[in-house]
Amino acid sequence: MSGVKLEGIVKRYGAVEVVHGIDLEIKPQEFVVLVGPSGCGKSTTLRMIAGLEEISDGECRIGDRLVNRVAPKDRDVAMVFQNYALYPHLNVAENMAFGLRIRKTPKDEIAKTIAETAKILGLTEYLERRPADLSGGQRQRVAMGRAIVRHPDVFLFDEPLSNLDAKLRTQMRAEIKRLHKRLGVTSVYVTHDQVEAMTLADRIVVMADGNIEQIGTPMELFNNPANVFVAGFIGSPPMNQFEATLEDSDAGPIAHANGTLIQLHGQEALRGSAGRDVIVGIRPEHVMLSAEEGTASIPIELDLIETLGSEALLHTHVGDVPFVAKVETHGEIGHLQGINALHVKPARVKLFDKETGRAIGQAA
């Protein structure tokens, strides 16, 4: 299997530059997800890998081959689109076989490949049906099957689940993950849904405004976001963020936010930073209902409780800034009423420089 390497990739439309010299190396058999808000350049980057968009500057390599000037059909990649792109007048088997027929693959080999792929995707009983007779999830599996039969070096997925309902998206996520585990093909997947990114990826590439903000495993991005953008984009609900000023005390550094003092015991690297303006970041999952030794207490005003079954979201305020906590219900929510303080371990508190937005104590 081949990897993908992007070096200084730039995309311009006339005088407007939409991708600004990004570098990215995807290892063979790795599943990498490009994630970010609409307009961040993730789909454009994917289309440049596919050859559907011309690269303005930089180099794209698939394996050891420079493919900047190689036609899409000769790049040995297979792409699964958001809108399925199935031929309505052809049945499932004919749709899946179309690319092989164009390549003049022998008929017996086509039949064998279609049968094997249909079995993998659970489509065997639907081979004679046309797309109009299939559900959305079945159509997406056909689109994936059409890509699989080519045995490409690289799979490219362009928001393939965005047209499905919530239940089908969950099912298809699991199917795509199982498929990758079984086939082991290098995969690049584009989505704006950070839940898809977290559940599918070996590594996630977070993009914003045509730049890469951070690359890492799902848990690396969750636990150690490089800046306030990644902190607010990765996680559901996103990380709570509010402005504060650092102060020194005999017990260690303190973050002073809207009259609330948050002890930062153990973060001794912050000593001597008194007066520095920062942004405090606290994950909703890291908030506790009861105090433990060494925890920092945060006075809050409880606005409402969203019950999710085994968990609940507490919507509160720290001063005038919204603050969300995700806590366990243990089957009932009576103990959550009337809460006026939450608690967090100082090691769980992330700090970002207010001016640059970058994580304090983390390499740029």
C-alpha positions, 0 to 999 in steps of 0.5 A, a space after each residue: 500500500 502507498 502513503 500520501 505526502 503533501 509538501 507546501 501544497 497551495 491552491 489559488 482561484 485567480 488571486 484568491 488563495 484558499 489553501 496556504 502551503 500545507 504539509 502532511 504525510 499520511 503513512 501506508 494503511 493509515 486512516 487520516 481524517 481532515 476535519 474543520 468548518 465549511 470553507 477551511 480547505 479540507 475538501 479542496 485538499 482532498 480533491 487535489 490528492 484525487 487530481 480533480 483540482 489542479 495544484 497551484 504550488 507544492 508537490 503531491 506524492 502517492 507512494 514514491 510517485 509525484 502526481 501533480 501532472 498525473 490524470 485522476 484515472 492514473 493515480 490509483 485512487 478511488 473516491 467515494 462522494 457525498 452524493 453517491 454518484 450512482 448510475 440510475 439506469 444500472 443495477 448494483 452489480 453494473 454500477 460496481 463493475 462500471 470502472 472495471 469494464 472501462 479498464 477492460 478487465 476480463 468478465 470472469 474476474 469482474 464477476 468474482 470481484 463483484 461477488 467478493 465485494 458484495 459479500 463484504 458489504 452485505 449487498 449480495 441480495 441487492 445486486 439486481 436492484 437499481 439505486 432507486 430501490 435502495 435505502 440511503 445506507 445501501 446506496 452509500 455501500 454501493 458507492 463504497 463497493 465501486 471504489 473497493 473493486 478497483 483495489 486502489 492504493 488510496 481511498 478518498 472519502 468526501 463527506 460520505 455520510 452527510 446525506 444520511 440520518 443520525 442512526 444510519 450515520 452511526 451504522 455506516 461509521 462502524 462499517 467504514 471502520 470495519 472495512 478499513 480494518 479488513 482491507 488496510 488501505 490508506 484512507 483520507 476522509 473529509 468531514 465537518 463532523 468532529 464525532 466522525 473524526 474522533 471515532 474513525 481516525 488513526 490521526 486527525 488533521 484539524 484545518 481552519 482558513 486553509 491552514 493546518 491547526 494541529 495533527 494528532 491522534 483523537 486523544 492527543 487533540 482532545 487532551 492537548 489541543 494546540 490552540 483555542 480553535 482546536 480546543 473549541 472544535 474537538 469535543 462534544 460539548 466543546 471545551 469551556 473557555 473564558 478569559 482570566 489573569 494569572 496571579 501568584 500565591 503561596 499555594 501556587 499560581 492562580 487564574 483570576 476570572 470574573 471574580 472567580 479564583 481557580 487554583 493551579 496547583 502543580 503548574 509550577 511553570 506558571 510561577 512568575 507569570 503574574 499579570 499575564 492574560 490567558 484563556 482558561 480551558 476546561 473540558 465538560 467531562 473533566 468537571 466534578 460535582 464534589 471536591 477532592 483534595 487539591 481540586 479547584 472550586 468554581 462558583 457557578 449559577 445553574 441555568 438548566 439541566 439537559 438529561 441524556 440518560 446516564 449523563 446530563 449536561 449542566 448549563 451554568 455561568 462562571 460570572 457572565 460566561 456560559 459554562 457546561 459540565 457533563 456529569 453522570 446521573 446514576 439514574 436520577 437528577 435530583 442531586 443535581 438541583 441547586 448546585 452552586 459550585 463545580 470542581 476540577 483538578 488543576 492538572 485538567 485545566 488548560 491555559 492558552 495565551 490570550 494574544 496568540 491563542 496558543 496553548 501555554 507550555 506546548 510547542 508551536 
